[in-house]
Amino acid sequence: MVLTGAWHTLRSALWSSCLPCGGYNFAREEHQLQYCLARAFSWGYGHLTIYMSGAAVGGGFAVLVDVTAGHAEVGAMVALYAIAIPVAVYLLGLWFVRDRLLLRGPLSLVLPAFAVLILVSVPWLGLSGMTVLIVLAVVARNHLDIPVLHPETEHQVSSK
């Protein structure tokens, strides 16, 4: 039983850790933020939130492994939120450094919406559901043809 739980945790950890990277590292519009010094500083220092939340996701998986192995005094829901909260902060950090400046309209709120959805759905969907929501967030943000507005000239640039 513990081995099955450990495999499930490891598989979900790999998917949950790798997929958000696709939502950030392969985006092509970060260079557009360098036209304004204030935006460049918020983009640069805003990465602290992204890096810290990425490290906290690893800590959350350590808590989940301890709970699965029976070495923790906290419950499974606390372990799931130890992963869900940093993932939500990660998505909000991405929105802060990128999407809030480049996108307009309701599509600019894709990442905050998924951050809230992940936090709200943890009791019902668990770790597998959180992984599915992360995949959907990456697909919704990167694979839809969302028009990007240049921050200085306000003309549309394709996000692909």
C-alpha positions, 0 to 999 in steps of 0.5 A, spaced: 500 500 500 505 504 501 509 503 495 503 504 491 502 511 494 509 512 493 509 511 486 502 515 485 506 521 489 512 520 485 508 520 478 504 526 480 510 530 483 513 529 476 507 532 472 506 537 477 513 540 477 514 539 469 508 542 466 508 549 469 515 550 466 512 549 460 507 555 461 513 559 463 520 558 460 517 557 453 513 563 452 516 568 447 513 575 450 518 576 456 523 581 452 517 586 451 517 588 458 524 591 457 521 597 454 520 600 461 524 601 467 519 600 472 516 594 468 523 591 468 524 591 475 517 588 477 519 583 472 526 581 474 524 582 482 517 578 481 521 572 479 522 571 487 515 569 488 516 564 482 522 561 484 520 561 492 513 558 490 517 553 486 521 551 492 515 550 496 512 545 491 518 541 493 517 542 500 510 540 499 511 534 496 516 532 501 510 533 506 506 528 502 511 523 502 511 523 509 504 523 510 504 517 505 509 513 509 506 515 515 511 519 518 507 525 519 503 528 524 498 532 519 493 529 515 492 528 507 488 534 506 494 539 509 499 535 505 495 536 499 494 544 500 502 544 502 502 543 494 496 547 492 498 553 495 505 554 492 502 552 485 497 557 486 502 562 488 506 560 482 501 561 477 499 568 480 507 570 480 507 568 472 500 573 472 504 578 475 510 578 471 507 577 465 500 576 463 497 582 467 502 587 463 501 583 456 494 581 455 488 585 455 480 583 457 478 576 460 483 572 457 488 576 461 485 572 468 486 565 465 492 564 470 489 567 476 482 563 475 486 557 475 490 558 481 483 560 485 480 553 482 486 549 484 485 552 491 478 551 491 478 544 488 483 540 492 478 537 497 474 534 491 479 532 486 486 531 490 492 531 487 490 528 480 485 533 479 490 538 481 495 535 476 489 535 471 488 543 472 495 545 471 495 541 465 489 545 463 492 552 465 498 551 461 494 549 455 489 555 456 495 560 456 500 557 451 496 553 446 490 558 445 491 563 440 491 569 445 493 576 442 498 579 446 499 587 446 505 590 446 506 594 452 508 601 449 505 601 442 499 597 444 499 593 437 497 586 437 503 581 437 501 573 436 503 569 442 506 563 438 
